[in-house]
Structures are given as C-alpha cells and as structure tokens.
C-alpha cells in the first residue's frame, strides 16, 4: 500500500472519530495438515479462466439492494493453483482501505500465499446489516460467488475476519454462511446471536481487550461507544438510541466476551471447561477442548483497547480507541488458525 493511501486512511479515521466524540516475496499455498489427513483443495470456477496477475486492484460490485466495491490483493502463486481467500471486514464508520492498512492482512497474504478481499458497501455512514437474513449477508455471499468465478479459489479455504462491526458480521457469517466460510476470526467484537443455528461447527478465534471502552469486554457498548453516532442514521448518539428505542438496531450483545466465547464452544460441542494460559505479559489465551474442526479460542488483551492487536499504532488513534498491544500479531495468529481449519463438510454448489 502506498504511503499516500496509508496517510489518507489515517486521516479518515482520526477526523471522523474525533468529530464524532466532540459533537456527541511470494509463496504457494500449502494444504493444511489435519487430524485424519490433509483435506485436498476444491478449485472454484475461476480456476478454468485466465490466471489473475498478482497485485492489488479495486473492483466495483453490486447486487439487488446493495452496491459497493472490494479491494483485491492476490499473491504470486503458480497459475491455476487454488488459493485460500480471507475476507477482511471493516468496522462501523470506517472505510475498507483503513481496515486493510490497520490489519495488514493483504500484505501478509501476499507473503503467505493467500488472497485477501476487503469489502465495503456504499452505505453512509459505513456499516453492515449483519442481522438474521440481513441484506449485507446476502451481499457478501454474492461477492464470494463472484470472487470464486474470477479468481482461482480453494472453496475449502475461504475465511472471514473483521474488526468491531466487522467482527459482528464475521460472527453472523459463521451462523448463516457456514457452508461457505470455513472459519472466522472476530477482532474486538465476537457475537453470540440467540438465533444462530449454523449448518456445521465453525472454528472461531477471537480477540478482545479488557480496556475496550467502545465495545466493553464485560458486554454491550462502552462509555466511548455511547458517544458515537446512532446506527440508524438519526441525529442521535448510540447512547441516546439505546435509551430511546425499545429494540435499537445493530447493537452488540450485552453478554461478556468470555460468556459469548463459551456460547460458541457449546454450539461447537466443545468441553465445558476451558484452559487459560498466559501467552505474553499482557495477553492470555483461553481455549476449549473441541473436535479438530470445531476449535474455539479467545485471546484476551489485558488493558487493551478497541483495536487490532499488533496493528500499526499510527493508524489506531489510541487517544480514542485505547491502548494497542504489540506483543502479539492478530494477523499472524489468525492465519495460523485459518490454515489449520479448512471446510470439511458439504460445499456450496
């Protein structure tokens, strides 16, 4: 990503967030080793077309009821070798270009042999309709179909991560598109939906800071989050929206993050009692004993804010989002988790 783009992304984040608070070398992709043997790739329709050259490109995309675009970052791999793909989803009020710069997922994919798709809609302010049968779940499903037709994709290795409302969306995709996305990694926003009934167990790795004042580790919207503009487009804050509306839309679950992680472990038929161990001086990892294709893990960042662990501090606007740890890289951990968890069940036609 060019320096100009990174500066533009940083400016967009800082200007937008401050205003809100004030006024209210390339490698081929290797199959992942699995319990019981490796799972072979399933090539998408795009493997039969002319190979896509490596690099970064922006593509418009529209379906009935929604228009948007996506940033596509393709690694240098052998022609017609099916690639894993990671969808990297931005948060509320943030452009896709900021998510790409903050997570560094595209650059990481370029050096580790997987493609990255960073989607966004043309809805203003930027947000996702991630609820049950939400229009953006259909939008993302249709985008995946389009990507599978235009890139040489391994249909068993399609994944989604996201930050904040992008994490809500990744959680929802695990519920509603479990036959298409092999695993998910919600960052600062794992959600347990009461209506969630996935067609298979979906591996989940989540990250959340105990000092997050936008989406509280103890559940719900934090003190800073209540100052953000309402999600319904009205001239209110989220705090006012929560106070005034009987059922405010696009709001996080009020359960704590550990409780929501436990709910996903139950959904995946994991053991009831997790194991927690310290990973670094400020990060602990809670994991459940699950079947190999049902893993559930939570990385807790002690004192961490509402941000991407290991992300660029210059883009984090820590005066607003809170402290960011550099002791782990969420991006590296996510890819290590994803590559171990291909989709083993029935595939979408």
N, C-alpha and C positions, 0 to 999 in steps of 0.2 A: 504494500500500500504506500502511496506517495506521501511525502511529508505534508503536502497541501491538504490531502484528504484527511490525514490524522488531525491536523490543526482545525480543519473545518468541523470535524466530528466533535473535538473537544469544545469548540466554541458553541456548537449547537447545544451540547449537554449543559455547560455552565450557564449560558444565557437563559436557557429555558427553565432550568431548575431554580436558579436564583430569582428569576422573575416570579415564579410560582410561589416560592416561600415568602417573598417580600410582599406580594399582593395577597395573599391569603396565607539440492540437490536431491534429486528425486529418487524414489524407490518404488518398486512394485508392491502391491498389497498382498500380504501373505495370509493364507487361510488361518483362522484361529484354532488353536488346539482346544478340544472339548472333551469332557468326560464321555467315554464311549466312542471316541474317534473324532476326526475332523468332519466338519459339515461343508460339503462342496458348494461352490458358487452356483447361483442360478442367474444366467445372463438375462438382462432386460432387452426389449425390442431395439433399443439404441445400439446394441452390440452388432446389429446387422447393417447399420448405416455407416457412412464415412466417419472415421475417428475424429473426435473433437480435439483440437490442439490444446496443449496446456496453457494455463494463464487465467486471468481474471476478466470477467465480462459482466455487463449488466443487461438483463432481459426483462421486457415488459411481459405481464401475464394477466389475463382476465378470464373470469368465468361468470356465469349468470349470477348477478347480485353482488359481485365484488371485482374490483380491478386493483392491480398492484404491480410489483416487479420483484426481481430477486437478483442478488449478486451471486455469481457462479465462479468458484475457484477450483480449477482442475489441475491435478498433479501430472507430472510426466510419467506415464506408465506405458507398458507395451500396448500396441494397438489391439483393440477388441478384447482386452483383459478386463473382466467385470470389476468395477471399483466399488468399495464401500462408499456410502454417502452419509454425511452428517448435516441435518438441518439445524441451523443456529438462529434462534428466535429472539428478537429484541423485546425489551420491556416497555411498559407504559410510558408514553411521551417521548420515546427515544427512536431515532431513525435506525434503519438497518445498518448503515455504514458505521455507526457508533458501536453497535454490538460486535461487528466484525473486527473493529480496531481494539475493542476492550478485551474480548475473549482471545483474540489471536488464533482462532480456530482455523481460519483459512490458510494462514501461513504454516501452521502446524500440519495441516492436511497435505500441503504441498511437499513437505519433507518426510511425510509418513505414508504417502500413497493412498489417501482418500480425498474424495471431492467434498466441498462444502457449499451448501446452498443457504444464503442468508435472505429470507423472505421479508417483505413488508407489503402492507396494503396502502391505498391512497386515502385511507380514512384519517381525518384530522379531528382532534389530536391523535397521534399514533396509539393504537390499542388493538386488542384482539377479542373477538367474540368467541370465547373458548368454551362456553357452556354446552350442555347436552344438546346435540344437533345444531350447535352454533354455526353461523354462516362461514366463519373462518376455519372451522374444522373441515368443512367441505372444500374451501379454497385451498387449504394445504394438501388435502388428499388429491385434488385435481392437479395441483402443482407437481406433486410427486409423480403422478401418472405422466405428466408432460416431460419431466426430467428423465424418467425411465425410457421414454421414447426418443429422447435427443442425446442422452449420454449412455455409455456402456456401464450399466449399474449392476451390481450384485444384489438381487432382490432379497437375499437373506441377510444383507448387511446394510440396512437403512436405519438410521438412528435420529433422535432429536434431543437437543439440549436447548436451554433458554434461560434468560435472566428475568427475575421478577414476574411480570405478567407473561413473559415468555416462558417462565417456569410453570405458571398456571396452565399455559397452553400445552406444554410438553406433558404435564400430568394428565390433561384431558385427552390428548392424543393416545396416551397409554391405555386409556379407558375405551376410546371409540375407534381407534385405528390399530388395534393390537395385532391384526393380521397383516399389517404393512410395515410397522416400525418395530424393530427387534428389541430395542431397549431405549430408555430415556434417562436424562440427567438434568433434573431441575436445580437451578442455582438461585438461592435466595427466594424461594417461593414454591416448594413442594406443596401439592394439594391432595387431600383425600376427599373425593366427592361422594356424597351419600348414594348417588345414582350410578356410580361406577361399577360396571359389570363387564370387564374385558373378556374377550373370547379365548384368552390364554393368559398364563402367568407372564408378566412383563418385568424383566430385570430393571431395577431402579437404583441409581446412585445420586444422592442429593447432598447439597452443601448449604449451610446457613450459619450466620454469625449471631452470637448471643447478644451483641450490642447493636443489632439492626433496629433502627428507630423508624424505618419505613414499613417493613413487614416484620412484626415482632416475633422473636423466637418462641415466645410464650403464646403466640397465636393472634391472629387479626391484624389490624392496622396499627402501626406505632404512632407516636406523637408527631413525628415529622410527616409521616404518610397522611395524616389527617389534614395537613395544610395544602396538599396537592389539589389540583382542580378535579371536580367530580367526574366520574367516568361516564356520566350520561350527557355531557356537553352543556349542562346548565351553568349559570354564573354562580356556582357554589363551590365549596371545598368538599373533599371527600368526607371530612368530619361532619359537615352540615348535611351532606347526602345521607350518611349513616344515621344521623339524628332524625331527619325529616321523613325518610322513606321507610315504609314497613318492610319492604324487600328490596333494598338497594342492589342494583345490578353490578356485576363484575367486581365482587368483593371477595377477599380471602376468607378461608375457613378460620373459625375462632379457636380451633384446637391448637395445641402447641405443636411445634415441628416434630419433636420426638414422638408425640402421640400419633401424628399423621404418618410418620415413618412406620410406626408399629402397625397401623391400619393397613399399610401396603404389604407389610410382612405377613399379616393374617390373610390378606387377599391372595398372596402368593403361596399360602400353605406352608410358611416357614415355622420354625420353632418359636415358642412364645418368648423365651428369654434371650435377649441379645448379649453379645460380648462387646465391651467398650475398652479400647486401648488408646494410649497417647501416641500420636504419630510424630508430632513436633512439640515444641514448648507451648504453642498456642492452638493446636489442633488435635482433636480426638476423633477416632473412627468407631462408629457403632455398626456392627454387622450381625446379621441373623443367620442361623443355620438353615439353609434352604436347598432345594434341589438345584443342580448346576445351572438350569435355565430359568431360575426364579430368584436370583440374588437381590437382596435389599441392603443398602448401605447408606449411612449418614455421616458426613464429615461436619463436625461442629467446630466452628472457629471461635475461640474464647475471646470475647470482646470485639469480634469482627462486625463490620457494618454491612450495609446493603450494597454489596459489590461482588465482583468476580475474583475469587482468591487467585493470587498470582498475576492478576491483570496489571496493565500499565497504570501506575499511580497518577500519572499526568492526566489520564482520562477519567479518573474515578471521582473527581470533585469531592474529596473526602471531607471537606468542611460541611457538606450536605449529607453525603452517603455514609460517613463514618469511616473508621479505620479499615485498611485493607492489608491482609497478610501477604507476605512474600515467602513464607516458609513452605508453602505447597503451591503447585500449579494445578488448578482445577482442570485446565485444558488437557494436560498430560494424564491426569488421573482418569478423566472421562474417556479419553481414547483407549487407555489401557483396559478400562472396564468394558467399553463397547466391543473391542476386538475379540474379547472372550465370550461374547454373547450374541452369536448370530441367531436369526429366527429359525427355529426348528420345527414349527408347526406348519399348518396349511398356509399356502401362499395366495395372495390376492391374484385373481385372474388377470 
